[in-house]
Amino acid sequence: MRDAHRHAGALSATLEYLLPGADRPFHFMYPPPDGGPWQNAGYARVPVSIRDARKGGAPARLGREGFELRHAPSAVRDFFNRDEVLRVYHPEVARIALAATGASRAFVFDHLLRQRQAGA
Protein backbone atom coordinates (compact mmCIF):
# COMPACT_ATOMS: atom_id res chain seq x y z
CA MET A 1 0.00 0.00 0.00
CA ARG A 2 1.50 3.30 -1.06
CA ASP A 3 0.36 6.89 -1.21
CA ALA A 4 -1.87 6.57 1.87
CA HIS A 5 -3.75 9.56 3.28
CA ARG A 6 -6.22 9.69 6.20
CA HIS A 7 -9.59 11.41 5.93
CA ALA A 8 -12.82 11.29 7.96
CA GLY A 9 -12.26 7.92 9.63
CA ALA A 10 -10.93 6.29 6.48
CA LEU A 11 -7.60 5.76 4.83
CA SER A 12 -7.27 6.66 1.18
CA ALA A 13 -4.66 4.52 -0.58
CA THR A 14 -3.67 3.04 -3.92
CA LEU A 15 -3.67 -0.77 -4.05
CA GLU A 16 -2.51 -3.07 -6.81
CA TYR A 17 -4.96 -5.63 -8.15
CA LEU A 18 -4.29 -8.62 -10.39
CA LEU A 19 -5.71 -8.13 -13.88
CA PRO A 20 -7.77 -10.93 -15.43
CA GLY A 21 -5.85 -13.13 -17.84
CA ALA A 22 -6.32 -16.24 -19.95
CA ASP A 23 -3.65 -18.23 -18.09
CA ARG A 24 -3.13 -19.02 -14.44
CA PRO A 25 -0.94 -16.19 -13.10
CA PHE A 26 2.57 -16.88 -11.88
CA HIS A 27 5.42 -14.82 -10.45
CA PHE A 28 8.80 -16.37 -9.72
CA MET A 29 10.79 -15.13 -6.73
CA TYR A 30 13.91 -16.83 -8.13
CA PRO A 31 15.21 -17.28 -11.71
CA PRO A 32 12.63 -19.32 -13.67
CA PRO A 33 13.80 -22.92 -14.13
CA ASP A 34 13.34 -22.88 -17.92
CA GLY A 35 14.76 -19.40 -18.50
CA GLY A 36 11.24 -18.15 -19.26
CA PRO A 37 9.55 -14.99 -18.03
CA TRP A 38 9.59 -14.07 -14.34
CA GLN A 39 5.83 -13.42 -14.39
CA ASN A 40 2.85 -13.51 -16.72
CA ALA A 41 0.49 -11.37 -14.67
CA GLY A 42 -0.54 -7.77 -15.10
CA TYR A 43 -1.54 -5.43 -12.31
CA ALA A 44 -3.63 -2.27 -12.05
CA ARG A 45 -3.13 0.43 -9.41
CA VAL A 46 -6.55 1.48 -8.10
CA PRO A 47 -7.33 4.26 -5.59
CA VAL A 48 -9.51 2.93 -2.75
CA SER A 49 -10.98 4.08 0.53
CA ILE A 50 -10.18 1.79 3.47
CA ARG A 51 -12.32 1.86 6.61
CA ASP A 52 -12.25 -0.08 9.86
CA ALA A 53 -14.35 -3.15 9.01
CA ARG A 54 -15.09 -3.71 12.71
CA LYS A 55 -17.15 -0.53 12.93
CA GLY A 56 -20.72 -0.45 11.61
CA GLY A 57 -22.19 -1.45 8.30
CA ALA A 58 -22.77 -4.91 6.93
CA PRO A 59 -20.13 -7.44 7.96
CA ALA A 60 -17.52 -8.29 5.31
CA ARG A 61 -18.00 -11.67 3.64
CA LEU A 62 -15.33 -13.78 1.98
CA GLY A 63 -17.34 -14.26 -1.21
CA ARG A 64 -18.17 -10.57 -1.54
CA GLU A 65 -15.21 -8.55 -0.23
CA GLY A 66 -12.55 -11.25 -0.42
CA PHE A 67 -12.02 -11.27 3.35
CA GLU A 68 -13.99 -11.97 6.48
CA LEU A 69 -13.48 -10.97 10.10
CA ARG A 70 -13.81 -13.75 12.66
CA HIS A 71 -13.32 -13.89 16.39
CA ALA A 72 -10.52 -16.44 16.68
CA PRO A 73 -8.37 -16.14 19.81
CA SER A 74 -5.09 -18.02 19.57
CA ALA A 75 -3.56 -20.35 22.13
CA VAL A 76 -0.11 -19.04 21.15
CA ARG A 77 1.58 -17.33 24.09
CA ASP A 78 4.74 -16.14 22.30
CA PHE A 79 4.53 -15.22 18.62
CA PHE A 80 8.32 -14.71 18.62
CA ASN A 81 8.72 -18.44 19.36
CA ARG A 82 8.85 -19.95 15.86
CA ASP A 83 8.36 -23.52 17.12
CA GLU A 84 5.21 -22.55 19.03
CA VAL A 85 3.85 -20.64 16.03
CA LEU A 86 4.42 -23.64 13.74
CA ARG A 87 3.03 -26.15 16.26
CA VAL A 88 0.02 -24.13 17.49
CA TYR A 89 -0.80 -21.20 15.20
CA HIS A 90 -0.48 -22.85 11.80
CA PRO A 91 -3.05 -25.55 12.68
CA GLU A 92 -5.34 -22.86 14.17
CA VAL A 93 -5.17 -20.83 10.96
CA ALA A 94 -5.80 -23.94 8.86
CA ARG A 95 -8.94 -24.73 10.88
CA ILE A 96 -10.21 -21.15 10.38
CA ALA A 97 -9.61 -21.38 6.62
CA LEU A 98 -11.44 -24.71 6.44
CA ALA A 99 -14.41 -23.32 8.39
CA ALA A 100 -14.58 -20.16 6.28
CA THR A 101 -14.35 -21.87 2.89
CA GLY A 102 -15.78 -25.35 3.38
CA ALA A 103 -12.58 -26.76 1.88
CA SER A 104 -11.44 -30.26 2.78
CA ARG A 105 -7.72 -29.38 3.15
CA ALA A 106 -5.70 -26.29 4.06
CA PHE A 107 -1.94 -25.76 3.97
CA VAL A 108 -0.30 -23.01 5.97
CA PHE A 109 3.15 -22.58 4.46
CA ASP A 110 4.39 -19.25 5.82
CA HIS A 111 3.71 -16.50 8.30
CA LEU A 112 4.82 -12.91 8.79
CA LEU A 113 5.29 -11.29 12.17
CA ARG A 114 4.76 -7.53 12.11
CA GLN A 115 5.82 -5.21 14.89
CA ARG A 116 4.82 -1.65 15.55
CA GLN A 117 7.65 0.81 15.68
CA ALA A 118 7.58 3.62 18.21
CA GLY A 119 6.43 6.83 16.54
CA ALA A 120 5.25 5.09 13.38
Secondary structure, DSSP 4 states (H G I P E B T S, - for coil): -EEEEEETTEEEEEEEEEPP-SS---B-SS--TTS--SB---EEEEEEEEE-TTSSSSPP-HHHHS----------S-TT-HHHIIIIIHHHHHHHHHHHH--S-------------TT-
